Amino acid sequence: MNVILGVTFFILGSLAVYIFQKKRFKKMKEEDFVVEVVQKAFLREKFSDHNEHNLVRALLKSDSFIKDLSLTAKFKGMIVGYILFTKVKVGEETLLALAPLAVLPRFQKKGVGKSLVEKGHKVAKDLGYKGIVVLGHAEYYKKFGYEPASKWNIKFPLEIADENFMAIELYPGALENINGTVEYPVEFGIN
């Protein structure tokens, strides 16, 4: 009798959780799923302040946001990766900042990040941007052609290791006459 009662409560409880989750997911917007992916992707990252998801939420509402450069990767309809490029200023020139690139842990090392970066570069170039800056893992971003931004005399607003602040030209010579300190949108909290 106690076993039957326990199983009945378990089934009813599971059904209630399922219904609650289904209603919750119906109310969520794509922005909510993106923020959740970013949070989960950086959860165990040791070189993170674990605040990237809040940065994304703020940037999505900022003047620096570019809808065409907010890209998702999906698997069976579920968002598993995300990349965002926002406008930054270097002198009088508008460039882009890549931040963040996030892939759910179980989908990492499967080419999701690579496809997002490559797609983002193509869209940015098609939109007429000259270059992109990124603060991140030097070895990872080198694979896409990023080099230390100091090569073009482009500086990060704070003191950081040269190899971790990188840039890429979206076409040869695009960054030749651009130099100075990057002015990030206020949402980054670093200027």
N, C-alpha and C positions, 0 to 999 in steps of 0.2 A: 504494500500500500504506500509506504513512504517513498519507495523508488518511483512508483508511478506518479505520485504527487511532485517529486523532485524533477522528473523528466518533463512533466506538464509545465511547471514554472519555468524551466529552462527554455522550452520551446516558445512559450508566450513571451518571455523576456527577450529572446533573440528576435522574434517577430516585431516586437515594439522597437528595438534598436534599429532593425532594418527599415521600418517605416519612417522613423525619425531621420535616419541618415538620408533616405530617398528624398524626403521633403527638404532637408538642408541643402542637398546637392541641386535640387530644382531652383532654389532661391539664389544660388551662387552664380556670379557673373564670371566671365573668362578672367577678368582681373583677379578675382579671388583665387582661382585655380593657379594662375601664374605666381601670385604671391606665395601660395602654399608650396609650389615646386621650388621656388627660390629658397624659402626657409629650410626645406628638407635637404636641398642640395648642399647648403653651407653648414648644416647642423654639426658635422664632425670635422669641419675644416679648421686646422689649428691656426692659420694665418687669417683669421676672420674676426670681426667684432660681432658676428651673428646678428647684424642689423640690416643686411642686404635687402631682406624682404620689405622692411619699412622704407628703405631708400626707393625701391621700385614703386611702391604705392605712391610715394610723394612725387616721383618723377613722372608718373603716368598722368598727373594733374598739372604738371609744370608747363611753362612756356617753352621749355627746351625739348619737350616731347615731340617725336615725329612718329605718327601712327605707322607709316610704312617700314619703320626701323625697329618695331617692337614685334619680334618674330618668335613663334612657338614651333616646337617639334612635337608631333603626336604619334602615338602608337595605339592602334585600335580605338581611336577617338579620344584617348586620354593624353593630356599634356605631360610630356616627360622631359622637355627641355625648353629653355627660354634664353633669349639674348635681347639686350636693349642697347641702342645707340642713341645718345642725346647730344644736342648742340653744345659746344664749348667755344670760347673765344681765345684766340692767340693773336694779340695785337688787334688789327682791324679785320682779321680773317675768321670765318666760322669753320671750325672743324667738327669732328665727332669724337665722343668718348664712348668706348665700349665698356659698359658696366651695368649690370653683371652678365656673365655667361653662367648659366646654371643648368645642370642635368641631374635628374634623380639618380641617387647612388647606384641602383641596380641597372641603369641604362648607360652608365659611364664606361668609357673605353670601348665603345661600340660605334663610334663615328658620329654620334648625335651632335656633340659640340663642334666638331669639324664642319658638319653640314650647315649648322647655324652660322658659324663665322664666315664661311664661304658665301652663303646666301646673303648675309648682311653686307659683306664687301661689295657684292654685285649690285645690290639695291642702292647702297650709298653712292657708288660710282654712277649708276644710272640717274640718280637724283642730282648729280653735279658736285658732290663733295670731293675735296682734294685729298683728305687724309683723315686718319683715325689715331687717337691716342688711347693707351690702355695702361693701367697699373695692375700688374699681375705676375704670374710665374714666367720667368724669362724663357725657360726651356720649352714650355708649352706654346707660347705665342710666336717664338722663332719659327716654328713649323709653318706659319702662315705668312712669313715675310716681315714680321715686326722686328725692328731694330731699336737700340737705345735712342730715345728721342733727342738726346744730346747731340746726335749726329747732325741734326738740323737746328741746334741751339734752342730747342723747345724744352722748357723747364716745368717741373711739377711745382706747385705753390709751397710745398713743404720739403724738408730735407729727407730724401730717401735714397736707397741704393740705385745707382745709375742703370744697372741692368734690369731693374723691375719697372721702370717707367719707359714705355716703348711707343713707337709710332710706326705707321705704314703709309706710304704714298699709294693712292688709288690709281695713279698712272705715273709714269716716269717723269721726274722733275717737278711734280706737283707741290712739294713742300720746300722747294729751293729758296724762295724769298720770304718764307714764313718763319719767324722766330720770336721768342719771348716766353713769358710765363702763362700757362694755361689758366684761364678764368672759368672755373666750373660753376654750374648753376648752384644757387644757394642751398638747394636740397642736399647737396653733397656735404655741406658743412666744413669745407676745407679752405676757403679763400680768406 
